């Protein structure tokens, strides 16, 4: 699974389910190298992410590995997808 595909899916879900602006996320990544996202948004999209990618993602995973970092959340998903194989 490509990192770019994961990032695009996460941005789409954050915008459609949480109202976070995907263009803001992209601009922050371009300017700062990462984007800060309210961690509750990661918790809110976790069930959809899990279903879409065929993984199990818990609040504990998010707390330990992502906190508020968009890049870390996407990396977590990529790692869980790789472990599943």
Residue, then its C-alpha position, 0 to 999 in steps of 0.5 A: x500500500x502506497x504512503x500517498x494512497x493512505x495519506x489521501x484516504x486519511x485526508x478525505x476521511x478527515x474532511x468528510x467525517x470530521x470537517x477538517x480541511x484537506x487543503x489545510x492539511x496539505x498546506x501544513x505538510x508542504x510548509x512544515x513537513x507535517x500537519x497537526x490534527x486533533x487526535x479525537x478526529x483520528x479516533x473518529x475515523x479509526x473504524x472507517x480506516x480499519x474497515x477500508x484497509x482491513x486492519x485493527x486500529x485502537x485508541x491505544x495505537x493512536x495514543x502511542x504512535x500518532x497523538x496529533x501528527x498526520x504523518x505519524x497516523x498515516x505511518x501507523x496505518x502503513x505499519x498495521x497494513x504491513x503487519x497484516x500481510 
